Amino acid sequence: MLVLLAAFAVIPLALPWLVGRIGSRAFFVAALLPVVAFVHAAMATPEVVAGRVPAESLRWIPQLGIDLSMRMDTLSWVLTLIVTGVGALVLLYCRWYFDGKTQGVGLFAAVLLGFAGAMYGLVLTDDIIVLVMFWEITSILSYLLIGFYHARGASRRAALQALLVTTLGGLVMFVGAVMLSVIYGTNSITAIVSGAAALRPGSDGLLATAIVLLLVGALSKSAIFPFHFWLPGAMAAPTPVSAYLHAAAMVKAGIYLIARLAPAFAENELWRPIVIGLGIFTMLLGGFQALRESDLKRILAFGTVSQLGMLTVVLGYGERNSALAGLALLIGHALFKSALFLVVGVIDRQLSTRDIGELSGVGRQAPTLAVVSIIAVASMVGFAPTVGFVAKEAVLSSLLEGGTRPDALIPLLGILLGSILTTAYGLRFVWGAFWTKKDADGAARPATQWPDPPLAFLAAPILLAVLTLAAGFTAPLLDHAFSGYADTLPTAGGYPYHLALWHGWEPALFLSLGSIALGALVFTIAQRTGRMPRRLLPFTAADVYNLVLRMIARIAVWTTTFTQRGSLPLYVGTIFVVFVAAEGTALFAGRDWQISLDAWQTPMQLVVAPIMIIAGIFAVRARKRYTGVVLVSATGLGMIALFATSGAPDLALTQILVETVTLVAFALVLRRIPARLGEHNASVKPILRAILAIAVGATMAMVAMVATGARVATPISDRFPDLAYQLGHGKNVVNVALVDLRGWDTMGELSVLILAATGVASLVFVTHRSDLISRSISALPTGVTRTRRPLIETAEGPRPRGSDPDSTRQTWLVGGQKVRPENRSILLEVIVRILFHTIIVVSIYLLFAGHNLPGGGFAGGLVAGMALVMRYVAGGRYELGAAAPTDAGRLLGAGMTLAVASAVVPLLFGLPPLKSVLWEAEIPVVGHIEFVTSTLFDIGVYLVVIGLVLDVLRSLGGEVDRQTQELRERGVMVS
């Protein structure tokens, strides 16, 4: 099971490439994995039916007691067969549904197969925390699947709606899962449900809260009121998504959780009112709305909402016979509803419409499709000999055993009313899809032209319809298989019920036939009068959802208007005021201050400190922006001197590189703003600013002095040299701390860098941030090519053919040809041409040497970034495109991926995250070599830093140059 789960995680990665090679036939390959998983579950049938539960477990996060544990008991076995079997058929169906389409199909195939894997893990895991993880994965993947047609606004809105509702429910459920884990002292679902884990004393109130929170997650996932509205909206997805997610997989997750927890918590006083009350209301609400719809897919969507309400009532009732009936209903619903959705997909694919008002006489032209639909609808309404008939009779019989008890009578009446509505909208579906319609005068309308689809396109719905019939005839086998789960619940009646196709002329049979007859009557009356049922409520849940979103948006606008005034001094001043107030209060509240000060530690401090102070004073007095920036950088250079003379060469190296890159970034920005400070917006209230600045400086100085004297224990940094060598296998304490000992801090800093790069790019780029510069220079000749061109005679003498007559300079950099002649420097081009590759080699050396010597990924990345700065300064934006012909986003993403992989991969081997491993080897000639896996993390840092510098150069440099050139071409004066 664990191997199959791993395959579900890996194989989808290859599907986009495979679809690009062989088109929609790649779905054949994608379907193989669900088929293998289905066969594996089917082969485990004898063992599961005999009560022996196949199980596998892998220690994952032992500190939290979280394991990758998989158990295939009866309930998990049933859901596994549904998830893998229907999933395989839907993937095969996609082969013809997407025939001839290529855009986005590869990603769709990968996400759909990945979703099947997430559902496979969800129904088999025995760890409640891991279950929540799979739960949220399905929410994210369903968002991608529902929003497949991302160019359509309706698809994007539906995907976001489904994501918000199910993710919010999942987060609430996560809190309940953690509470349940703490209350019972274990994450094992089996131990909690079976009673093997004892409830901690005094936890009854917490248990009730945990149950309600878990039910919120289950009800939101299975579209139970008040969360039902996201499912009809999700019909904007491609039909295979609806057939799988919204009939057999995703919406069954909540039903599965209710069925899983019912043996333990059905007797809780909060369980039945929530499950039965909301289930019945959802069943009736969905049934009424299905009668109002004219879109075939939305009829099935609201019908699914109604059927999910019935499943919630039956499986959540908490009694042996109802549980047995619930499993039969569960498998029946997966078969007939998937078949109906796939039928709608065929109709939509062939006719490009699902509106029943536009369909007429299709049944005569597509008899096979009509028969499949009639069989599926017959199972849905409970007509013999389908599995739906067996399940419906079992449901009614189990509730009839409760007699006049309210907790049995109310569900019985609700299911009967729901069955009436089910029959009515089932007949409306068949009539709307296949019957010949009549016009206002009563004459038959012309038949809709029906192009016959490939027979293989119908294979999946035909097979599902056949299985619907076969399951009805094999009811005794289902009874024997399902009893393993049903027997875990108490029997309310006098005897255990058994599934069978025929029980004789019993009350449940007459109730079933009566509900079918009344449903047919409701449909007939509605068709003849042309009146559809009115809404039960004057508003819909979707209206409430949209109202909440609008309220949140208005509150956000009000908050932003109140706090975001557009004044940077106001923002900075607010931060400083809060800092002074908070830290000042903490300082004055403290009583035991132990301040120990030295005049200086090294003579260099006496030299550097006055220079930094003078530079700071002159920076405040500066009237030109560039002067101020240079003076501020002087304070940074002073810090470099202090680091270098205090035994911190790594910090000195990094500081000087950061100061250089920062100065370049400032210089790029200063090109587009006035040269003098206060030219447009003069500084106001200078005295107030000075007071605040003095207060901040004094507060920071006091914090530093108090903090240094407040230490009472030996600092952990004293052990860093030993830890760096023993745990990180390196001698450079600073670098090992960054990539190993405190790797999580570094990962957080990488995230901040990526956000900063994205923010800068989004502010500057108008439409996109793709690399278009490198493409525009691909046709330009290099210096070598130009020197080999034949000479031609001109009035000015011989020149290379095709050269610019206004310039005789040698092309040392390819981008230099695009630079205006007055801005070119041949000396600078020569120097950059010679030094660029050397600097790149030095950056790579710093990257790999940093584990034992000064350097590391951050310093190496900055050095490489400086090389790119040189290319840009010498040759402009086109030379930058030649130096780095790739998107900055790819470098940022690749670097972050490497860093995250360095944290995640050790978990797969039972090691702590970011655990480094040393590899040593003796290589002839080369000698002894060592490689530490944390170097991969450092490479990720290296790529992120290069991506950041490249993004800054592309946005503040190249894009600003492009915009300036456009303005100049329009005749706009540019300073």
ZIZI-V69565 format. One record per backbone hydrogen bond with DSSP energy under -0.5 kcal/mol. NH is the residue of the N-H (numbers start at 1). CO is the residue of the C=O. E is the energy in kcal/mol with one decimal. If there is no record, write none. Layout:
BEGIN
<<NH/CO/E> <NH/CO/E>>
END
This chain:
BEGIN
<<5/1/-2.3> <6/2/-2.3> <7/3/-2.1> <8/4/-2.3> <9/5/-1.0> <10/6/-1.5> <11/7/-2.5> <13/10/-1.6> <14/11/-1.8> <15/11/-0.6> <15/12/-0.9> <16/12/-0.6> <18/14/-2.1> <19/15/-3.2> <20/16/-1.7> <21/17/-1.0> <22/18/-2.8> <23/19/-2.1> <25/22/-1.1> <26/23/-1.9> <27/24/-1.8> <28/25/-1.5> <29/25/-0.7> <30/26/-2.3> <31/27/-2.1> <32/28/-0.7> <32/29/-1.0> <33/29/-0.6> <33/30/-0.6> <34/30/-0.7> <35/31/-2.0> <36/32/-2.6> <37/33/-2.5> <38/34/-2.6> <39/35/-2.8> <40/36/-2.5> <41/37/-2.2> <42/38/-2.8> <43/39/-2.6> <44/40/-0.9> <45/42/-1.5> <48/44/-2.6> <49/45/-3.1> <50/46/-1.7> <51/48/-1.6> <52/47/-2.0> <53/51/-0.7> <54/52/-0.7> <54/72/-0.6> <56/70/-2.4> <58/68/-0.6> <60/66/-1.2> <61/66/-2.6> <64/61/-1.4> <65/61/-0.6> <65/62/-0.6> <66/61/-2.1> <67/65/-0.5> <68/58/-3.0> <69/67/-1.5> <70/56/-3.6> <71/124/-2.8> <72/54/-2.4> <73/71/-0.7> <77/73/-2.7> <78/74/-2.3> <79/75/-2.2> <80/76/-2.5> <81/77/-2.2> <82/78/-1.9> <83/79/-3.0> <84/80/-2.6> <85/81/-2.2> <86/82/-2.0> <87/82/-0.6> <87/83/-0.9> <88/84/-2.3> <89/85/-1.9> <90/86/-2.6> <91/87/-2.2> <92/88/-2.1> <93/89/-2.4> <94/90/-1.8> <95/91/-0.7> <95/92/-0.9> <96/92/-0.5> <96/93/-1.1> <97/93/-1.9> <98/94/-2.5> <99/96/-0.9> <101/98/-2.3> <105/102/-1.3> <106/102/-0.7> <108/104/-2.1> <109/105/-2.8> <110/106/-2.0> <111/107/-2.7> <112/108/-2.8> <113/109/-2.2> <114/110/-2.4> <115/111/-2.5> <116/112/-2.0> <117/113/-1.9> <118/114/-2.2> <119/115/-2.5> <120/116/-2.2> <121/117/-2.4> <122/118/-2.2> <123/119/-2.2> <124/120/-0.8> <125/121/-2.1> <126/69/-2.3> <127/69/-0.5> <128/126/-0.6> <128/187/-2.7> <131/127/-2.2> <132/128/-1.5> <133/129/-1.7> <134/130/-2.5> <135/131/-2.3> <136/132/-2.3> <137/133/-2.0> <138/134/-2.3> <139/135/-1.3> <140/136/-2.2> <141/137/-2.7> <142/138/-2.4> <143/139/-1.6> <144/140/-1.5> <145/141/-2.1> <146/142/-3.1> <147/143/-1.9> <148/145/-1.4> <150/148/-2.0> <152/149/-2.0> <156/152/-1.9> <157/153/-2.5> <158/154/-2.4> <159/155/-2.5> <160/156/-2.4> <161/157/-2.5> <162/158/-2.5> <163/159/-2.3> <164/160/-2.8> <165/161/-2.3> <166/162/-2.4> <167/163/-2.4> <168/164/-2.1> <169/165/-2.2> <170/166/-2.2> <171/167/-2.4> <172/168/-2.1> <173/169/-2.4> <174/170/-2.2> <175/171/-1.6> <176/172/-1.8> <177/173/-2.7> <178/174/-2.5> <179/175/-2.4> <180/176/-2.6> <181/177/-2.4> <182/178/-2.3> <183/179/-2.8> <184/180/-2.1> <185/181/-1.3> <186/181/-0.9> <189/126/-3.1> <192/188/-1.8> <193/189/-2.8> <194/190/-2.5> <195/191/-0.7> <196/191/-0.7> <197/191/-2.1> <198/196/-0.6> <200/183/-1.6> <203/200/-1.3> <207/203/-2.5> <208/204/-2.1> <209/205/-1.8> <210/206/-2.7> <211/207/-2.5> <212/208/-2.0> <213/209/-2.3> <214/210/-2.4> <215/211/-2.3> <216/212/-2.0> <217/213/-1.6> <218/214/-2.1> <219/215/-3.1> <220/216/-2.1> <221/217/-1.9> <222/218/-1.9> <223/220/-0.8> <224/219/-2.7> <227/224/-2.8> <230/227/-0.9> <231/228/-1.1> <232/228/-0.7> <233/229/-1.2> <234/230/-1.4> <235/232/-1.4> <236/233/-1.3> <237/234/-1.9> <238/145/-0.5> <241/238/-1.1> <242/238/-1.4> <243/239/-2.7> <244/240/-1.6> <245/241/-2.3> <246/241/-0.9> <246/242/-0.6> <247/244/-0.6> <248/244/-1.8> <249/244/-2.0> <251/245/-2.0> <252/249/-1.0> <253/249/-0.7> <253/250/-1.7> <254/250/-0.6> <255/251/-0.8> <256/252/-2.9> <257/253/-2.2> <258/254/-2.2> <259/255/-2.6> <260/256/-2.6> <261/257/-2.1> <262/258/-1.7> <263/259/-0.6> <264/261/-1.2> <265/261/-2.4> <266/262/-2.1> <268/265/-1.6> <271/268/-1.1> <272/268/-0.8> <274/270/-1.3> <275/271/-2.8> <276/272/-2.4> <277/272/-0.8> <277/273/-0.9> <278/274/-2.0> <279/275/-1.7> <280/276/-2.5> <281/277/-2.0> <282/278/-2.3> <283/279/-2.2> <284/280/-2.2> <285/281/-2.7> <286/282/-2.8> <287/283/-1.7> <288/284/-2.5> <289/285/-2.1> <290/286/-2.0> <291/287/-1.1> <291/288/-0.5> <292/289/-1.3> <293/289/-0.7> <293/290/-0.7> <296/294/-0.5> <296/354/-2.5> <299/295/-2.4> <300/296/-1.9> <301/297/-1.9> <302/298/-2.6> <303/299/-2.0> <304/300/-2.4> <305/301/-2.1> <306/302/-2.2> <307/303/-2.6> <308/304/-2.7> <309/305/-1.7> <310/306/-1.7> <311/307/-2.5> <312/308/-2.4> <313/309/-1.9> <314/310/-2.6> <315/311/-2.7> <316/312/-1.5> <317/313/-0.7> <317/314/-0.6> <320/490/-2.9> <323/319/-2.3> <324/320/-2.0> <325/321/-2.3> <326/322/-2.4> <327/323/-2.0> <328/324/-1.6> <329/325/-2.5> <330/326/-2.4> <331/327/-2.3> <332/328/-2.1> <333/329/-2.7> <334/330/-1.9> <335/331/-1.6> <336/332/-2.7> <337/333/-2.3> <338/334/-1.1> <339/335/-1.9> <340/336/-2.0> <341/337/-2.2> <342/338/-2.4> <343/339/-2.0> <344/340/-2.2> <345/341/-2.0> <346/342/-1.9> <347/343/-2.3> <348/344/-2.9> <349/345/-2.4> <350/346/-2.2> <351/347/-2.7> <352/348/-2.2> <356/294/-2.7> <358/355/-1.7> <359/356/-0.7> <361/435/-1.1> <363/434/-2.0> <365/361/-0.8> <366/362/-2.2> <370/366/-2.0> <371/367/-2.7> <372/368/-2.3> <373/369/-2.1> <374/370/-2.5> <375/371/-2.5> <376/372/-2.2> <377/373/-2.9> <378/374/-2.5> <379/375/-2.0> <380/376/-1.9> <381/377/-2.4> <382/378/-1.1> <383/378/-3.0> <386/383/-1.6> <387/468/-1.5> <390/386/-1.4> <391/387/-2.5> <392/388/-2.6> <393/389/-2.3> <394/390/-1.8> <395/391/-2.4> <396/392/-2.4> <397/393/-2.3> <398/394/-2.3> <399/395/-1.8> <400/396/-2.2> <401/397/-1.3> <402/399/-1.3> <403/400/-1.6> <405/402/-1.6> <408/405/-1.8> <409/405/-3.4> <410/406/-2.0> <412/408/-1.9> <413/409/-2.6> <414/410/-2.5> <415/411/-2.6> <416/412/-2.0> <417/413/-2.3> <418/414/-2.5> <419/415/-2.4> <420/416/-1.9> <421/417/-2.0> <422/418/-2.3> <423/419/-2.3> <424/420/-1.9> <425/421/-2.8> <426/422/-2.1> <427/423/-2.4> <428/424/-1.8> <429/425/-1.8> <430/426/-2.0> <431/427/-2.8> <432/428/-2.7> <433/429/-2.2> <434/430/-2.3> <435/430/-0.7> <435/431/-1.3> <437/435/-0.5> <439/443/-2.8> <442/439/-1.6> <445/437/-3.0> <448/360/-3.2> <451/449/-0.6> <452/450/-0.5> <457/454/-1.1> <458/454/-0.6> <458/455/-1.3> <459/456/-1.0> <462/458/-2.2> <463/459/-2.7> <464/460/-2.2> <465/461/-2.2> <466/462/-2.5> <467/463/-2.4> <468/464/-1.7> <469/465/-1.7> <470/466/-3.0> <471/467/-2.7> <472/468/-0.8> <473/469/-1.6> <474/470/-1.7> <475/472/-1.0> <477/474/-0.7> <478/474/-1.9> <479/475/-2.6> <480/476/-2.0> <481/477/-2.1> <482/478/-3.1> <483/479/-1.4> <484/481/-0.7> <485/482/-1.2> <486/482/-2.0> <487/483/-2.5> <488/485/-1.8> <489/486/-1.8> <492/490/-0.6> <506/504/-1.8> <509/506/-0.9> <510/506/-1.5> <511/507/-2.5> <512/508/-2.2> <513/509/-2.6> <514/510/-2.5> <515/511/-2.3> <516/512/-1.9> <517/513/-2.3> <518/514/-2.6> <519/515/-2.2> <520/516/-2.4> <521/517/-2.0> <522/518/-2.6> <523/519/-2.3> <524/520/-2.4> <525/521/-2.7> <526/522/-2.4> <527/523/-2.3> <528/524/-2.5> <529/525/-2.5> <530/526/-1.4> <532/530/-0.5> <544/540/-1.5> <545/541/-2.5> <546/542/-2.7> <547/543/-2.2> <548/544/-2.5> <549/545/-2.3> <550/546/-2.3> <551/547/-2.4> <552/548/-2.5> <553/549/-2.4> <554/550/-2.4> <555/551/-2.6> <556/552/-2.6> <557/553/-2.4> <558/554/-2.7> <559/555/-2.9> <560/556/-2.7> <561/557/-2.8> <562/558/-2.1> <563/559/-2.4> <564/560/-3.1> <565/563/-1.1> <568/566/-0.6> <571/567/-1.9> <572/568/-2.7> <573/569/-2.8> <574/570/-2.3> <575/571/-2.1> <576/572/-2.4> <577/573/-2.6> <578/574/-2.4> <579/575/-2.2> <580/576/-2.8> <581/577/-2.6> <582/578/-2.8> <583/579/-2.7> <584/580/-2.2> <585/581/-1.9> <586/582/-2.1> <587/583/-2.4> <588/584/-2.5> <589/585/-1.8> <590/586/-1.1> <593/591/-1.2> <594/592/-0.5> <596/594/-0.6> <605/602/-1.4> <606/602/-0.6> <606/603/-0.9> <607/603/-1.0> <608/604/-3.0> <609/605/-2.2> <611/607/-0.8> <612/608/-2.5> <613/609/-2.3> <614/610/-2.8> <615/611/-2.6> <616/612/-2.2> <617/613/-2.3> <618/614/-2.6> <619/615/-2.1> <620/616/-1.7> <621/617/-1.6> <622/618/-1.0> <625/675/-2.8> <628/624/-2.1> <629/625/-2.3> <630/626/-2.4> <631/627/-2.3> <632/628/-2.3> <633/629/-2.3> <634/630/-1.3> <635/631/-1.1> <635/632/-0.5> <636/632/-1.2> <637/633/-2.3> <638/634/-1.7> <639/635/-1.5> <640/636/-1.6> <641/637/-1.8> <642/638/-2.0> <643/639/-2.7> <644/640/-2.6> <645/641/-1.8> <646/643/-1.1> <647/644/-0.6> <648/643/-2.0> <652/648/-2.1> <653/649/-2.8> <654/650/-2.7> <655/651/-2.8> <656/652/-2.3> <657/653/-1.7> <658/654/-2.7> <659/655/-2.8> <660/656/-1.8> <661/657/-2.6> <662/658/-2.8> <663/659/-2.4> <664/660/-2.2> <665/661/-2.5> <666/662/-2.6> <667/663/-2.4> <668/664/-2.2> <669/665/-2.0> <670/666/-2.9> <671/667/-0.6> <671/668/-0.6> <672/669/-1.8> <673/670/-0.9> <677/623/-2.8> <679/676/-1.1> <682/680/-0.5> <689/685/-1.9> <690/686/-2.5> <691/687/-2.4> <692/688/-2.3> <693/689/-2.6> <694/690/-2.6> <695/691/-2.4> <696/692/-2.5> <697/693/-2.5> <698/694/-2.8> <699/695/-2.5> <700/696/-2.7> <701/697/-2.4> <702/698/-2.5> <703/699/-2.5> <704/700/-2.3> <705/701/-2.4> <706/702/-2.8> <707/703/-2.6> <708/704/-2.0> <709/705/-1.2> <710/706/-0.7> <710/707/-0.7> <718/715/-1.5> <719/716/-1.7> <720/717/-1.0> <723/719/-2.8> <724/720/-3.4> <725/721/-1.4> <726/722/-2.8> <727/723/-2.9> <728/723/-1.3> <730/724/-2.0> <731/851/-0.5> <732/851/-2.2> <733/731/-1.1> <736/732/-2.5> <737/733/-2.3> <738/734/-1.8> <739/735/-2.1> <740/736/-1.8> <741/736/-1.6> <742/737/-2.9> <743/740/-1.3> <745/742/-0.5> <746/742/-1.5> <747/743/-2.4> <748/744/-2.1> <749/745/-2.1> <750/746/-2.4> <751/747/-1.9> <752/748/-1.8> <753/749/-2.4> <754/750/-2.5> <755/751/-2.3> <756/752/-2.6> <757/753/-2.6> <758/754/-2.5> <759/755/-2.6> <760/756/-2.5> <761/757/-2.5> <762/758/-2.6> <763/759/-1.6> <764/760/-1.4> <765/761/-2.9> <772/770/-1.1> <776/772/-1.2> <777/773/-0.8> <778/775/-1.0> <780/777/-1.4> <786/782/-2.0> <787/783/-1.6> <788/784/-1.0> <788/785/-0.5> <789/786/-1.0> <792/799/-3.0> <794/797/-0.7> <797/794/-1.3> <799/792/-2.4> <801/790/-2.6> <803/800/-1.8> <807/804/-1.6> <812/810/-1.0> <816/813/-1.2> <817/814/-1.0> <818/815/-1.7> <819/816/-1.1> <823/820/-2.2> <824/820/-0.6> <824/821/-1.2> <829/825/-2.2> <830/826/-2.2> <831/827/-2.3> <832/828/-2.5> <833/829/-2.6> <834/830/-2.0> <835/831/-2.6> <836/832/-2.4> <839/835/-2.6> <840/836/-2.1> <841/837/-2.2> <842/838/-2.3> <843/839/-2.4> <844/840/-2.1> <845/841/-2.4> <846/842/-2.7> <847/843/-2.0> <848/844/-2.2> <849/845/-2.6> <850/846/-1.2> <852/849/-1.6> <853/849/-2.7> <856/846/-2.5> <860/856/-2.8> <861/857/-2.4> <862/858/-2.1> <863/859/-2.2> <864/860/-2.4> <865/861/-2.3> <866/862/-2.3> <867/863/-1.8> <868/864/-1.7> <869/865/-2.2> <870/866/-2.3> <871/867/-1.9> <872/868/-2.4> <873/869/-2.9> <874/870/-2.3> <875/871/-2.5> <876/872/-2.6> <879/875/-0.7> <880/876/-1.7> <881/877/-1.7> <882/878/-1.6> <883/879/-2.2> <884/880/-2.1> <886/884/-2.3> <890/887/-0.6> <891/887/-1.2> <892/888/-2.5> <893/889/-2.7> <894/890/-2.8> <895/891/-2.5> <896/892/-2.3> <897/893/-2.3> <898/894/-2.2> <899/895/-2.1> <900/896/-2.7> <901/897/-2.7> <902/898/-2.0> <903/899/-1.0> <903/900/-0.6> <904/900/-2.4> <905/901/-2.7> <907/904/-1.2> <908/904/-0.9> <908/905/-1.2> <909/905/-0.6> <909/906/-1.1> <910/907/-1.6> <911/906/-2.7> <914/902/-0.7> <915/912/-1.5> <919/931/-2.9> <921/929/-2.0> <923/921/-0.6> <923/927/-2.7> <926/924/-2.7> <927/923/-4.0> <929/921/-2.7> <931/919/-2.6> <933/917/-2.1> <935/932/-2.3> <936/933/-1.6> <937/933/-0.7> <938/934/-1.9> <939/935/-2.4> <940/936/-1.9> <941/937/-2.0> <942/938/-2.5> <943/939/-2.5> <944/940/-2.2> <945/941/-2.4> <946/942/-2.1> <947/943/-2.7> <948/944/-2.4> <949/945/-2.5> <950/946/-2.8> <951/947/-2.5> <952/948/-2.4> <953/949/-2.7> <954/950/-2.8> <955/951/-2.5> <956/952/-2.2> <957/952/-0.8> <957/953/-0.8> <958/953/-2.7> <959/954/-2.9> <960/955/-0.9> <961/957/-2.5> <962/958/-2.3> <963/959/-2.5> <964/960/-2.5> <965/961/-2.5> <966/962/-2.2> <967/963/-2.2> <968/964/-2.4> <969/965/-2.4> <970/966/-1.5> <971/968/-1.1> <972/967/-2.8>>
END
